[in-house]
Amino acid sequence: MVYEVKSKSRKLYECESCGLFYGTGKWAQKCEDYCYQNGSCSPEITKHAVRVY
Ligand SMILES: [Zn+2]
């Protein structure tokens, strides 16, 4: 389940498995699927992650 997070003016989506944030639910879902299936993140997916801190 991808979490929808509201951060200031933008909406972010969190991968429940690794905790990375994405600007679109599509990438968060991709990441979560990959994380659960492989037990780790794919660099091809995490490069789309958004830094929030
Ligand atoms: Zn992930």
mmCIF file of the protein (N, C-alpha, C, O) and its ligand, coordinates in Angstrom:
data_MODEL
# 
_entry.id   MODEL 
# 
loop_
_entity.id 
_entity.type 
_entity.pdbx_number_of_molecules 
1 polymer     1 
2 non-polymer 1 
# 
_entity_poly.entity_id                      1 
_entity_poly.type                           'polypeptide(L)' 
_entity_poly.nstd_linkage                   no 
_entity_poly.nstd_monomer                   no 
_entity_poly.pdbx_seq_one_letter_code       MVYEVKSKSRKLYECESCGLFYGTGKWAQKCEDYCYQNGSCSPEITKHAVRVY 
_entity_poly.pdbx_seq_one_letter_code_can   MVYEVKSKSRKLYECESCGLFYGTGKWAQKCEDYCYQNGSCSPEITKHAVRVY 
_entity_poly.pdbx_strand_id                 A 
# 
loop_
_entity_poly_seq.entity_id 
_entity_poly_seq.num 
_entity_poly_seq.mon_id 
_entity_poly_seq.hetero 
1 1  MET n 
1 2  VAL n 
1 3  TYR n 
1 4  GLU n 
1 5  VAL n 
1 6  LYS n 
1 7  SER n 
1 8  LYS n 
1 9  SER n 
1 10 ARG n 
1 11 LYS n 
1 12 LEU n 
1 13 TYR n 
1 14 GLU n 
1 15 CYS n 
1 16 GLU n 
1 17 SER n 
1 18 CYS n 
1 19 GLY n 
1 20 LEU n 
1 21 PHE n 
1 22 TYR n 
1 23 GLY n 
1 24 THR n 
1 25 GLY n 
1 26 LYS n 
1 27 TRP n 
1 28 ALA n 
1 29 GLN n 
1 30 LYS n 
1 31 CYS n 
1 32 GLU n 
1 33 ASP n 
1 34 TYR n 
1 35 CYS n 
1 36 TYR n 
1 37 GLN n 
1 38 ASN n 
1 39 GLY n 
1 40 SER n 
1 41 CYS n 
1 42 SER n 
1 43 PRO n 
1 44 GLU n 
1 45 ILE n 
1 46 THR n 
1 47 LYS n 
1 48 HIS n 
1 49 ALA n 
1 50 VAL n 
1 51 ARG n 
1 52 VAL n 
1 53 TYR n 
# 
loop_
_struct_asym.id 
_struct_asym.entity_id 
A 1 
B 2 
# 
loop_
_chem_comp.id 
_chem_comp.type 
_chem_comp.mon_nstd_flag 
ALA 'L-peptide linking' y 
ARG 'L-peptide linking' y 
ASN 'L-peptide linking' y 
ASP 'L-peptide linking' y 
CYS 'L-peptide linking' y 
GLN 'L-peptide linking' y 
GLU 'L-peptide linking' y 
GLY 'peptide linking'   y 
HIS 'L-peptide linking' y 
ILE 'L-peptide linking' y 
LEU 'L-peptide linking' y 
LYS 'L-peptide linking' y 
MET 'L-peptide linking' y 
PHE 'L-peptide linking' y 
PRO 'L-peptide linking' y 
SER 'L-peptide linking' y 
THR 'L-peptide linking' y 
TRP 'L-peptide linking' y 
TYR 'L-peptide linking' y 
VAL 'L-peptide linking' y 
ZN  non-polymer         . 
# 
_pdbx_entity_nonpoly.entity_id   2 
_pdbx_entity_nonpoly.name        ? 
_pdbx_entity_nonpoly.comp_id     ZN 
# 
_pdbx_nonpoly_scheme.asym_id         B 
_pdbx_nonpoly_scheme.entity_id       2 
_pdbx_nonpoly_scheme.mon_id          ZN 
_pdbx_nonpoly_scheme.ndb_seq_num     1 
_pdbx_nonpoly_scheme.pdb_seq_num     101 
_pdbx_nonpoly_scheme.auth_seq_num    101 
_pdbx_nonpoly_scheme.pdb_mon_id      ZN 
_pdbx_nonpoly_scheme.auth_mon_id     ZN 
_pdbx_nonpoly_scheme.pdb_strand_id   A 
_pdbx_nonpoly_scheme.pdb_ins_code    . 
# 
loop_
_atom_site.group_PDB 
_atom_site.id 
_atom_site.type_symbol 
_atom_site.label_atom_id 
_atom_site.label_alt_id 
_atom_site.label_comp_id 
_atom_site.label_asym_id 
_atom_site.label_entity_id 
_atom_site.label_seq_id 
_atom_site.pdbx_PDB_ins_code 
_atom_site.Cartn_x 
_atom_site.Cartn_y 
_atom_site.Cartn_z 
_atom_site.occupancy 
_atom_site.B_iso_or_equiv 
_atom_site.pdbx_formal_charge 
_atom_site.auth_seq_id 
_atom_site.auth_comp_id 
_atom_site.auth_asym_id 
_atom_site.auth_atom_id 
_atom_site.pdbx_PDB_model_num 
ATOM   1   N  N  . MET A 1 1  ? 0.843  -1.201  0.000   1.00 0.00 ? 1   MET A N  1 
ATOM   2   C  CA . MET A 1 1  ? 0.000  0.000   0.000   1.00 0.00 ? 1   MET A CA 1 
ATOM   3   C  C  . MET A 1 1  ? 0.874  1.245   0.000   1.00 0.00 ? 1   MET A C  1 
ATOM   4   O  O  . MET A 1 1  ? 1.660  1.461   0.922   1.00 0.00 ? 1   MET A O  1 
ATOM   5   N  N  . VAL A 1 2  ? 0.733  2.053   -1.028  1.00 0.00 ? 2   VAL A N  1 
ATOM   6   C  CA . VAL A 1 2  ? 1.501  3.288   -1.149  1.00 0.00 ? 2   VAL A CA 1 
ATOM   7   C  C  . VAL A 1 2  ? 0.817  4.390   -0.347  1.00 0.00 ? 2   VAL A C  1 
ATOM   8   O  O  . VAL A 1 2  ? -0.384 4.623   -0.489  1.00 0.00 ? 2   VAL A O  1 
ATOM   9   N  N  . TYR A 1 3  ? 1.590  5.060   0.490   1.00 0.00 ? 3   TYR A N  1 
ATOM   10  C  CA . TYR A 1 3  ? 1.032  6.151   1.278   1.00 0.00 ? 3   TYR A CA 1 
ATOM   11  C  C  . TYR A 1 3  ? 1.054  7.449   0.500   1.00 0.00 ? 3   TYR A C  1 
ATOM   12  O  O  . TYR A 1 3  ? 2.019  7.747   -0.205  1.00 0.00 ? 3   TYR A O  1 
ATOM   13  N  N  . GLU A 1 4  ? -0.010 8.219   0.628   1.00 0.00 ? 4   GLU A N  1 
ATOM   14  C  CA . GLU A 1 4  ? -0.043 9.539   0.045   1.00 0.00 ? 4   GLU A CA 1 
ATOM   15  C  C  . GLU A 1 4  ? 0.321  10.529  1.142   1.00 0.00 ? 4   GLU A C  1 
ATOM   16  O  O  . GLU A 1 4  ? -0.320 10.559  2.193   1.00 0.00 ? 4   GLU A O  1 
ATOM   17  N  N  . VAL A 1 5  ? 1.336  11.329  0.905   1.00 0.00 ? 5   VAL A N  1 
ATOM   18  C  CA . VAL A 1 5  ? 1.825  12.247  1.924   1.00 0.00 ? 5   VAL A CA 1 
ATOM   19  C  C  . VAL A 1 5  ? 1.729  13.670  1.413   1.00 0.00 ? 5   VAL A C  1 
ATOM   20  O  O  . VAL A 1 5  ? 2.165  13.964  0.300   1.00 0.00 ? 5   VAL A O  1 
ATOM   21  N  N  . LYS A 1 6  ? 1.167  14.544  2.209   1.00 0.00 ? 6   LYS A N  1 
ATOM   22  C  CA . LYS A 1 6  ? 1.106  15.937  1.793   1.00 0.00 ? 6   LYS A CA 1 
ATOM   23  C  C  . LYS A 1 6  ? 2.237  16.702  2.467   1.00 0.00 ? 6   LYS A C  1 
ATOM   24  O  O  . LYS A 1 6  ? 2.312  16.789  3.693   1.00 0.00 ? 6   LYS A O  1 
ATOM   25  N  N  . SER A 1 7  ? 3.109  17.250  1.641   1.00 0.00 ? 7   SER A N  1 
ATOM   26  C  CA . SER A 1 7  ? 4.245  17.983  2.157   1.00 0.00 ? 7   SER A CA 1 
ATOM   27  C  C  . SER A 1 7  ? 4.202  19.396  1.621   1.00 0.00 ? 7   SER A C  1 
ATOM   28  O  O  . SER A 1 7  ? 4.407  19.615  0.427   1.00 0.00 ? 7   SER A O  1 
ATOM   29  N  N  . LYS A 1 8  ? 3.939  20.355  2.489   1.00 0.00 ? 8   LYS A N  1 
ATOM   30  C  CA . LYS A 1 8  ? 3.808  21.746  2.081   1.00 0.00 ? 8   LYS A CA 1 
ATOM   31  C  C  . LYS A 1 8  ? 2.882  21.870  0.869   1.00 0.00 ? 8   LYS A C  1 
ATOM   32  O  O  . LYS A 1 8  ? 1.683  21.616  0.985   1.00 0.00 ? 8   LYS A O  1 
ATOM   33  N  N  . SER A 1 9  ? 3.415  22.254  -0.279  1.00 0.00 ? 9   SER A N  1 
ATOM   34  C  CA . SER A 1 9  ? 2.527  22.501  -1.412  1.00 0.00 ? 9   SER A CA 1 
ATOM   35  C  C  . SER A 1 9  ? 2.375  21.278  -2.305  1.00 0.00 ? 9   SER A C  1 
ATOM   36  O  O  . SER A 1 9  ? 1.470  21.231  -3.138  1.00 0.00 ? 9   SER A O  1 
ATOM   37  N  N  . ARG A 1 10 ? 3.242  20.296  -2.145  1.00 0.00 ? 10  ARG A N  1 
ATOM   38  C  CA . ARG A 1 10 ? 3.167  19.175  -3.069  1.00 0.00 ? 10  ARG A CA 1 
ATOM   39  C  C  . ARG A 1 10 ? 2.723  17.888  -2.401  1.00 0.00 ? 10  ARG A C  1 
ATOM   40  O  O  . ARG A 1 10 ? 2.792  17.725  -1.183  1.00 0.00 ? 10  ARG A O  1 
ATOM   41  N  N  . LYS A 1 11 ? 2.272  16.995  -3.238  1.00 0.00 ? 11  LYS A N  1 
ATOM   42  C  CA . LYS A 1 11 ? 1.794  15.707  -2.794  1.00 0.00 ? 11  LYS A CA 1 
ATOM   43  C  C  . LYS A 1 11 ? 2.865  14.673  -3.119  1.00 0.00 ? 11  LYS A C  1 
ATOM   44  O  O  . LYS A 1 11 ? 3.389  14.636  -4.233  1.00 0.00 ? 11  LYS A O  1 
ATOM   45  N  N  . LEU A 1 12 ? 3.181  13.843  -2.148  1.00 0.00 ? 12  LEU A N  1 
ATOM   46  C  CA . LEU A 1 12 ? 4.207  12.829  -2.359  1.00 0.00 ? 12  LEU A CA 1 
ATOM   47  C  C  . LEU A 1 12 ? 3.645  11.453  -2.029  1.00 0.00 ? 12  LEU A C  1 
ATOM   48  O  O  . LEU A 1 12 ? 2.667  11.314  -1.295  1.00 0.00 ? 12  LEU A O  1 
ATOM   49  N  N  . TYR A 1 13 ? 4.281  10.463  -2.584  1.00 0.00 ? 13  TYR A N  1 
ATOM   50  C  CA . TYR A 1 13 ? 3.842  9.096   -2.365  1.00 0.00 ? 13  TYR A CA 1 
ATOM   51  C  C  . TYR A 1 13 ? 4.995  8.293   -1.803  1.00 0.00 ? 13  TYR A C  1 
ATOM   52  O  O  . TYR A 1 13 ? 6.108  8.351   -2.325  1.00 0.00 ? 13  TYR A O  1 
ATOM   53  N  N  . GLU A 1 14 ? 4.738  7.542   -0.742  1.00 0.00 ? 14  GLU A N  1 
ATOM   54  C  CA . GLU A 1 14 ? 5.796  6.828   -0.059  1.00 0.00 ? 14  GLU A CA 1 
ATOM   55  C  C  . GLU A 1 14 ? 5.732  5.327   -0.320  1.00 0.00 ? 14  GLU A C  1 
ATOM   56  O  O  . GLU A 1 14 ? 4.673  4.707   -0.219  1.00 0.00 ? 14  GLU A O  1 
ATOM   57  N  N  . CYS A 1 15 ? 6.877  4.764   -0.654  1.00 0.00 ? 15  CYS A N  1 
ATOM   58  C  CA . CYS A 1 15 ? 6.990  3.315   -0.738  1.00 0.00 ? 15  CYS A CA 1 
ATOM   59  C  C  . CYS A 1 15 ? 6.984  2.768   0.678   1.00 0.00 ? 15  CYS A C  1 
ATOM   60  O  O  . CYS A 1 15 ? 7.839  3.122   1.490   1.00 0.00 ? 15  CYS A O  1 
ATOM   61  N  N  . GLU A 1 16 ? 6.032  1.916   0.971   1.00 0.00 ? 16  GLU A N  1 
ATOM   62  C  CA . GLU A 1 16 ? 5.893  1.410   2.327   1.00 0.00 ? 16  GLU A CA 1 
ATOM   63  C  C  . GLU A 1 16 ? 7.072  0.532   2.723   1.00 0.00 ? 16  GLU A C  1 
ATOM   64  O  O  . GLU A 1 16 ? 7.395  0.423   3.905   1.00 0.00 ? 16  GLU A O  1 
ATOM   65  N  N  . SER A 1 17 ? 7.709  -0.086  1.752   1.00 0.00 ? 17  SER A N  1 
ATOM   66  C  CA . SER A 1 17 ? 8.799  -1.009  2.048   1.00 0.00 ? 17  SER A CA 1 
ATOM   67  C  C  . SER A 1 17 ? 10.100 -0.293  2.418   1.00 0.00 ? 17  SER A C  1 
ATOM   68  O  O  . SER A 1 17 ? 10.718 -0.615  3.433   1.00 0.00 ? 17  SER A O  1 
ATOM   69  N  N  . CYS A 1 18 ? 10.511 0.668   1.607   1.00 0.00 ? 18  CYS A N  1 
ATOM   70  C  CA . CYS A 1 18 ? 11.812 1.300   1.854   1.00 0.00 ? 18  CYS A CA 1 
ATOM   71  C  C  . CYS A 1 18 ? 11.698 2.726   2.378   1.00 0.00 ? 18  CYS A C  1 
ATOM   72  O  O  . CYS A 1 18 ? 12.691 3.290   2.837   1.00 0.00 ? 18  CYS A O  1 
ATOM   73  N  N  . GLY A 1 19 ? 10.513 3.318   2.319   1.00 0.00 ? 19  GLY A N  1 
ATOM   74  C  CA . GLY A 1 19 ? 10.311 4.636   2.894   1.00 0.00 ? 19  GLY A CA 1 
ATOM   75  C  C  . GLY A 1 19 ? 10.721 5.803   2.005   1.00 0.00 ? 19  GLY A C  1 
ATOM   76  O  O  . GLY A 1 19 ? 10.693 6.953   2.444   1.00 0.00 ? 19  GLY A O  1 
ATOM   77  N  N  . LEU A 1 20 ? 11.101 5.522   0.760   1.00 0.00 ? 20  LEU A N  1 
ATOM   78  C  CA . LEU A 1 20 ? 11.439 6.615   -0.157  1.00 0.00 ? 20  LEU A CA 1 
ATOM   79  C  C  . LEU A 1 20 ? 10.171 7.288   -0.659  1.00 0.00 ? 20  LEU A C  1 
ATOM   80  O  O  . LEU A 1 20 ? 9.113  6.665   -0.755  1.00 0.00 ? 20  LEU A O  1 
ATOM   81  N  N  . PHE A 1 21 ? 10.299 8.577   -0.978  1.00 0.00 ? 21  PHE A N  1 
ATOM   82  C  CA . PHE A 1 21 ? 9.153  9.345   -1.472  1.00 0.00 ? 21  PHE A CA 1 
ATOM   83  C  C  . PHE A 1 21 ? 9.258  9.581   -2.966  1.00 0.00 ? 21  PHE A C  1 
ATOM   84  O  O  . PHE A 1 21 ? 10.345 9.763   -3.515  1.00 0.00 ? 21  PHE A O  1 
ATOM   85  N  N  . TYR A 1 22 ? 8.104  9.574   -3.605  1.00 0.00 ? 22  TYR A N  1 
ATOM   86  C  CA . TYR A 1 22 ? 8.035  9.821   -5.046  1.00 0.00 ? 22  TYR A CA 1 
ATOM   87  C  C  . TYR A 1 22 ? 6.991  10.871  -5.348  1.00 0.00 ? 22  TYR A C  1 
ATOM   88  O  O  . TYR A 1 22 ? 6.028  11.050  -4.603  1.00 0.00 ? 22  TYR A O  1 
ATOM   89  N  N  . GLY A 1 23 ? 7.203  11.565  -6.462  1.00 0.00 ? 23  GLY A N  1 
ATOM   90  C  CA . GLY A 1 23 ? 6.275  12.609  -6.858  1.00 0.00 ? 23  GLY A CA 1 
ATOM   91  C  C  . GLY A 1 23 ? 5.012  12.069  -7.492  1.00 0.00 ? 23  GLY A C  1 
ATOM   92  O  O  . GLY A 1 23 ? 4.013  12.781  -7.593  1.00 0.00 ? 23  GLY A O  1 
ATOM   93  N  N  . THR A 1 24 ? 5.043  10.812  -7.923  1.00 0.00 ? 24  THR A N  1 
ATOM   94  C  CA . THR A 1 24 ? 3.852  10.210  -8.510  1.00 0.00 ? 24  THR A CA 1 
ATOM   95  C  C  . THR A 1 24 ? 3.594  8.846   -7.870  1.00 0.00 ? 24  THR A C  1 
ATOM   96  O  O  . THR A 1 24 ? 4.523  8.135   -7.487  1.00 0.00 ? 24  THR A O  1 
ATOM   97  N  N  . GLY A 1 25 ? 2.329  8.507   -7.767  1.00 0.00 ? 25  GLY A N  1 
ATOM   98  C  CA . GLY A 1 25 ? 1.954  7.220   -7.207  1.00 0.00 ? 25  GLY A CA 1 
ATOM   99  C  C  . GLY A 1 25 ? 2.444  6.071   -8.067  1.00 0.00 ? 25  GLY A C  1 
ATOM   100 O  O  . GLY A 1 25 ? 2.673  4.967   -7.572  1.00 0.00 ? 25  GLY A O  1 
ATOM   101 N  N  . LYS A 1 26 ? 2.606  6.334   -9.357  1.00 0.00 ? 26  LYS A N  1 
ATOM   102 C  CA . LYS A 1 26 ? 3.067  5.307   -10.287 1.00 0.00 ? 26  LYS A CA 1 
ATOM   103 C  C  . LYS A 1 26 ? 4.450  4.805   -9.911  1.00 0.00 ? 26  LYS A C  1 
ATOM   104 O  O  . LYS A 1 26 ? 4.688  3.597   -9.885  1.00 0.00 ? 26  LYS A O  1 
ATOM   105 N  N  . TRP A 1 27 ? 5.366  5.728   -9.619  1.00 0.00 ? 27  TRP A N  1 
ATOM   106 C  CA . TRP A 1 27 ? 6.727  5.332   -9.256  1.00 0.00 ? 27  TRP A CA 1 
ATOM   107 C  C  . TRP A 1 27 ? 6.774  4.706   -7.869  1.00 0.00 ? 27  TRP A C  1 
ATOM   108 O  O  . TRP A 1 27 ? 7.518  3.754   -7.636  1.00 0.00 ? 27  TRP A O  1 
ATOM   109 N  N  . ALA A 1 28 ? 5.990  5.235   -6.962  1.00 0.00 ? 28  ALA A N  1 
ATOM   110 C  CA . ALA A 1 28 ? 5.955  4.671   -5.615  1.00 0.00 ? 28  ALA A CA 1 
ATOM   111 C  C  . ALA A 1 28 ? 5.474  3.220   -5.675  1.00 0.00 ? 28  ALA A C  1 
ATOM   112 O  O  . ALA A 1 28 ? 5.993  2.354   -4.970  1.00 0.00 ? 28  ALA A O  1 
ATOM   113 N  N  . GLN A 1 29 ? 4.485  2.970   -6.517  1.00 0.00 ? 29  GLN A N  1 
ATOM   114 C  CA . GLN A 1 29 ? 3.953  1.616   -6.651  1.00 0.00 ? 29  GLN A CA 1 
ATOM   115 C  C  . GLN A 1 29 ? 4.984  0.686   -7.278  1.00 0.00 ? 29  GLN A C  1 
ATOM   116 O  O  . GLN A 1 29 ? 5.139  -0.459  -6.853  1.00 0.00 ? 29  GLN A O  1 
ATOM   117 N  N  . LYS A 1 30 ? 5.691  1.190   -8.296  1.00 0.00 ? 30  LYS A N  1 
ATOM   118 C  CA . LYS A 1 30 ? 6.760  0.411   -8.935  1.00 0.00 ? 30  LYS A CA 1 
ATOM   119 C  C  . LYS A 1 30 ? 7.827  0.039   -7.917  1.00 0.00 ? 30  LYS A C  1 
ATOM   120 O  O  . LYS A 1 30 ? 8.274  -1.106  -7.851  1.00 0.00 ? 30  LYS A O  1 
ATOM   121 N  N  . CYS A 1 31 ? 8.227  1.030   -7.124  1.00 0.00 ? 31  CYS A N  1 
ATOM   122 C  CA . CYS A 1 31 ? 9.255  0.820   -6.117  1.00 0.00 ? 31  CYS A CA 1 
ATOM   123 C  C  . CYS A 1 31 ? 8.792  -0.216  -5.108  1.00 0.00 ? 31  CYS A C  1 
ATOM   124 O  O  . CYS A 1 31 ? 9.530  -1.142  -4.771  1.00 0.00 ? 31  CYS A O  1 
ATOM   125 N  N  . GLU A 1 32 ? 7.576  -0.056  -4.633  1.00 0.00 ? 32  GLU A N  1 
ATOM   126 C  CA . GLU A 1 32 ? 7.065  -0.969  -3.622  1.00 0.00 ? 32  GLU A CA 1 
ATOM   127 C  C  . GLU A 1 32 ? 6.995  -2.401  -4.156  1.00 0.00 ? 32  GLU A C  1 
ATOM   128 O  O  . GLU A 1 32 ? 7.372  -3.344  -3.461  1.00 0.00 ? 32  GLU A O  1 
ATOM   129 N  N  . ASP A 1 33 ? 6.521  -2.558  -5.371  1.00 0.00 ? 33  ASP A N  1 
ATOM   130 C  CA . ASP A 1 33 ? 6.465  -3.894  -5.974  1.00 0.00 ? 33  ASP A CA 1 
ATOM   131 C  C  . ASP A 1 33 ? 7.857  -4.509  -6.039  1.00 0.00 ? 33  ASP A C  1 
ATOM   132 O  O  . ASP A 1 33 ? 8.052  -5.672  -5.688  1.00 0.00 ? 33  ASP A O  1 
ATOM   133 N  N  . TYR A 1 34 ? 8.831  -3.703  -6.498  1.00 0.00 ? 34  TYR A N  1 
ATOM   134 C  CA . TYR A 1 34 ? 10.196 -4.188  -6.641  1.00 0.00 ? 34  TYR A CA 1 
ATOM   135 C  C  . TYR A 1 34 ? 10.795 -4.512  -5.278  1.00 0.00 ? 34  TYR A C  1 
ATOM   136 O  O  . TYR A 1 34 ? 11.430 -5.552  -5.102  1.00 0.00 ? 34  TYR A O  1 
ATOM   137 N  N  . CYS A 1 35 ? 10.588 -3.614  -4.313  1.00 0.00 ? 35  CYS A N  1 
ATOM   138 C  CA . CYS A 1 35 ? 11.144 -3.810  -2.972  1.00 0.00 ? 35  CYS A CA 1 
ATOM   139 C  C  . CYS A 1 35 ? 10.637 -5.107  -2.353  1.00 0.00 ? 35  CYS A C  1 
ATOM   140 O  O  . CYS A 1 35 ? 11.415 -5.878  -1.790  1.00 0.00 ? 35  CYS A O  1 
ATOM   141 N  N  . TYR A 1 36 ? 9.337  -5.346  -2.458  1.00 0.00 ? 36  TYR A N  1 
ATOM   142 C  CA . TYR A 1 36 ? 8.778  -6.541  -1.843  1.00 0.00 ? 36  TYR A CA 1 
ATOM   143 C  C  . TYR A 1 36 ? 9.227  -7.804  -2.561  1.00 0.00 ? 36  TYR A C  1 
ATOM   144 O  O  . TYR A 1 36 ? 9.447  -8.838  -1.930  1.00 0.00 ? 36  TYR A O  1 
ATOM   145 N  N  . GLN A 1 37 ? 9.364  -7.722  -3.884  1.00 0.00 ? 37  GLN A N  1 
ATOM   146 C  CA . GLN A 1 37 ? 9.746  -8.916  -4.644  1.00 0.00 ? 37  GLN A CA 1 
ATOM   147 C  C  . GLN A 1 37 ? 11.219 -9.238  -4.495  1.00 0.00 ? 37  GLN A C  1 
ATOM   148 O  O  . GLN A 1 37 ? 11.603 -10.407 -4.475  1.00 0.00 ? 37  GLN A O  1 
ATOM   149 N  N  . ASN A 1 38 ? 12.064 -8.189  -4.388  1.00 0.00 ? 38  ASN A N  1 
ATOM   150 C  CA . ASN A 1 38 ? 13.503 -8.410  -4.417  1.00 0.00 ? 38  ASN A CA 1 
ATOM   151 C  C  . ASN A 1 38 ? 14.201 -8.154  -3.082  1.00 0.00 ? 38  ASN A C  1 
ATOM   152 O  O  . ASN A 1 38 ? 15.375 -8.489  -2.921  1.00 0.00 ? 38  ASN A O  1 
ATOM   153 N  N  . GLY A 1 39 ? 13.490 -7.566  -2.133  1.00 0.00 ? 39  GLY A N  1 
ATOM   154 C  CA . GLY A 1 39 ? 14.092 -7.312  -0.838  1.00 0.00 ? 39  GLY A CA 1 
ATOM   155 C  C  . GLY A 1 39 ? 15.048 -6.141  -0.832  1.00 0.00 ? 39  GLY A C  1 
ATOM   156 O  O  . GLY A 1 39 ? 15.692 -5.869  0.181   1.00 0.00 ? 39  GLY A O  1 
ATOM   157 N  N  . SER A 1 40 ? 15.147 -5.438  -1.965  1.00 0.00 ? 40  SER A N  1 
ATOM   158 C  CA . SER A 1 40 ? 15.978 -4.234  -2.027  1.00 0.00 ? 40  SER A CA 1 
ATOM   159 C  C  . SER A 1 40 ? 15.463 -3.348  -3.148  1.00 0.00 ? 40  SER A C  1 
ATOM   160 O  O  . SER A 1 40 ? 14.608 -3.751  -3.936  1.00 0.00 ? 40  SER A O  1 
ATOM   161 N  N  . CYS A 1 41 ? 15.994 -2.139  -3.204  1.00 0.00 ? 41  CYS A N  1 
ATOM   162 C  CA . CYS A 1 41 ? 15.523 -1.179  -4.193  1.00 0.00 ? 41  CYS A CA 1 
ATOM   163 C  C  . CYS A 1 41 ? 16.247 -1.344  -5.522  1.00 0.00 ? 41  CYS A C  1 
ATOM   164 O  O  . CYS A 1 41 ? 17.371 -1.843  -5.576  1.00 0.00 ? 41  CYS A O  1 
ATOM   165 N  N  . SER A 1 42 ? 15.588 -0.922  -6.584  1.00 0.00 ? 42  SER A N  1 
ATOM   166 C  CA . SER A 1 42 ? 16.223 -0.868  -7.891  1.00 0.00 ? 42  SER A CA 1 
ATOM   167 C  C  . SER A 1 42 ? 16.731 0.551   -8.131  1.00 0.00 ? 42  SER A C  1 
ATOM   168 O  O  . SER A 1 42 ? 15.961 1.505   -8.018  1.00 0.00 ? 42  SER A O  1 
ATOM   169 N  N  . PRO A 1 43 ? 18.017 0.708   -8.460  1.00 0.00 ? 43  PRO A N  1 
ATOM   170 C  CA . PRO A 1 43 ? 18.549 2.057   -8.735  1.00 0.00 ? 43  PRO A CA 1 
ATOM   171 C  C  . PRO A 1 43 ? 17.800 2.736   -9.875  1.00 0.00 ? 43  PRO A C  1 
ATOM   172 O  O  . PRO A 1 43 ? 17.692 3.962   -9.910  1.00 0.00 ? 43  PRO A O  1 
ATOM   173 N  N  . GLU A 1 44 ? 17.287 1.941   -10.803 1.00 0.00 ? 44  GLU A N  1 
ATOM   174 C  CA . GLU A 1 44 ? 16.516 2.490   -11.918 1.00 0.00 ? 44  GLU A CA 1 
ATOM   175 C  C  . GLU A 1 44 ? 15.230 3.156   -11.430 1.00 0.00 ? 44  GLU A C  1 
ATOM   176 O  O  . GLU A 1 44 ? 14.720 4.077   -12.068 1.00 0.00 ? 44  GLU A O  1 
ATOM   177 N  N  . ILE A 1 45 ? 14.720 2.693   -10.316 1.00 0.00 ? 45  ILE A N  1 
ATOM   178 C  CA . ILE A 1 45 ? 13.484 3.258   -9.759  1.00 0.00 ? 45  ILE A CA 1 
ATOM   179 C  C  . ILE A 1 45 ? 13.815 4.350   -8.756  1.00 0.00 ? 45  ILE A C  1 
ATOM   180 O  O  . ILE A 1 45 ? 13.178 5.404   -8.762  1.00 0.00 ? 45  ILE A O  1 
ATOM   181 N  N  . THR A 1 46 ? 14.805 4.118   -7.891  1.00 0.00 ? 46  THR A N  1 
ATOM   182 C  CA . THR A 1 46 ? 15.080 5.090   -6.836  1.00 0.00 ? 46  THR A CA 1 
ATOM   183 C  C  . THR A 1 46 ? 15.639 6.398   -7.368  1.00 0.00 ? 46  THR A C  1 
ATOM   184 O  O  . THR A 1 46 ? 15.607 7.412   -6.671  1.00 0.00 ? 46  THR A O  1 
ATOM   185 N  N  . LYS A 1 47 ? 16.149 6.392   -8.590  1.00 0.00 ? 47  LYS A N  1 
ATOM   186 C  CA . LYS A 1 47 ? 16.619 7.670   -9.148  1.00 0.00 ? 47  LYS A CA 1 
ATOM   187 C  C  . LYS A 1 47 ? 15.444 8.625   -9.404  1.00 0.00 ? 47  LYS A C  1 
ATOM   188 O  O  . LYS A 1 47 ? 15.646 9.821   -9.613  1.00 0.00 ? 47  LYS A O  1 
ATOM   189 N  N  . HIS A 1 48 ? 14.254 8.106   -9.388  1.00 0.00 ? 48  HIS A N  1 
ATOM   190 C  CA . HIS A 1 48 ? 13.054 8.954   -9.530  1.00 0.00 ? 48  HIS A CA 1 
ATOM   191 C  C  . HIS A 1 48 ? 12.540 9.431   -8.183  1.00 0.00 ? 48  HIS A C  1 
ATOM   192 O  O  . HIS A 1 48 ? 11.581 10.200  -8.122  1.00 0.00 ? 48  HIS A O  1 
ATOM   193 N  N  . ALA A 1 49 ? 13.164 8.984   -7.108  1.00 0.00 ? 49  ALA A N  1 
ATOM   194 C  CA . ALA A 1 49 ? 12.715 9.358   -5.775  1.00 0.00 ? 49  ALA A CA 1 
ATOM   195 C  C  . ALA A 1 49 ? 12.931 10.849  -5.530  1.00 0.00 ? 49  ALA A C  1 
ATOM   196 O  O  . ALA A 1 49 ? 13.817 11.472  -6.115  1.00 0.00 ? 49  ALA A O  1 
ATOM   197 N  N  . VAL A 1 50 ? 12.101 11.401  -4.653  1.00 0.00 ? 50  VAL A N  1 
ATOM   198 C  CA . VAL A 1 50 ? 12.168 12.817  -4.306  1.00 0.00 ? 50  VAL A CA 1 
ATOM   199 C  C  . VAL A 1 50 ? 12.810 12.956  -2.931  1.00 0.00 ? 50  VAL A C  1 
ATOM   200 O  O  . VAL A 1 50 ? 12.428 12.263  -1.987  1.00 0.00 ? 50  VAL A O  1 
ATOM   201 N  N  . ARG A 1 51 ? 13.777 13.845  -2.824  1.00 0.00 ? 51  ARG A N  1 
ATOM   202 C  CA . ARG A 1 51 ? 14.357 14.126  -1.507  1.00 0.00 ? 51  ARG A CA 1 
ATOM   203 C  C  . ARG A 1 51 ? 13.477 15.124  -0.778  1.00 0.00 ? 51  ARG A C  1 
ATOM   204 O  O  . ARG A 1 51 ? 13.170 16.193  -1.304  1.00 0.00 ? 51  ARG A O  1 
ATOM   205 N  N  . VAL A 1 52 ? 13.071 14.771  0.435   1.00 0.00 ? 52  VAL A N  1 
ATOM   206 C  CA . VAL A 1 52 ? 12.175 15.661  1.162   1.00 0.00 ? 52  VAL A CA 1 
ATOM   207 C  C  . VAL A 1 52 ? 12.882 16.369  2.308   1.00 0.00 ? 52  VAL A C  1 
ATOM   208 O  O  . VAL A 1 52 ? 12.335 17.321  2.864   1.00 0.00 ? 52  VAL A O  1 
ATOM   209 N  N  . TYR A 1 53 ? 14.068 15.936  2.672   1.00 0.00 ? 53  TYR A N  1 
ATOM   210 C  CA . TYR A 1 53 ? 14.771 16.574  3.788   1.00 0.00 ? 53  TYR A CA 1 
ATOM   211 C  C  . TYR A 1 53 ? 15.994 17.343  3.311   1.00 0.00 ? 53  TYR A C  1 
ATOM   212 O  O  . TYR A 1 53 ? 16.702 17.941  4.121   1.00 0.00 ? 53  TYR A O  1 
HETATM 213 ZN ZN . ZN  B 2 .  ? 10.806 1.034   -2.257  1.00 0.00 2 101 ZN  A ZN 1 
# 
